[in-house]
Amino acid sequence: MRQGIRFGSLAASLVIFASLVVLPGCTRHPSEEEMTQLNSLKAEVTSLQNQISSKQQEKASLQSQISDKDSKLQQCATDKELVQQRLQNWK
């Protein structure tokens, strides 16, 4: 019987303690500090999204340049082969 009272008392104490810890954090509106932090995070997200967009454009530009250089390289190889064939036929 005595253990039941102890257990009930301990359980009640834990519930009260948990309520005191949890309930103050459950307000209806965010605090000014939380709003400032949220706005800061939103600004950071926007900045990072802009950086991603910029890097994607840069990547597309570089890929286009690589494609242009590859086609020029292929044309040079074709021209070189043609010149070598003509040199052999000329002799």
Sequence and secondary structure as in RCSB ss.txt:
>XXXX:A:sequence
MRQGIRFGSLAASLVIFASLVVLPGCTRHPSEEEMTQLNSLKAEVTSLQNQISSKQQEKASLQSQISDKDSKLQQ
CATDKELVQQRLQNWK
>XXXX:A:secstr
 HHHHHHHHHHHHHHHHHHHHHGGG  SS  HHHHHHHHHHHHHHHHHHHHHHHHHHHHHHHHHHHHHHHHHHHH
HHHHHHHHHHHHHHH 
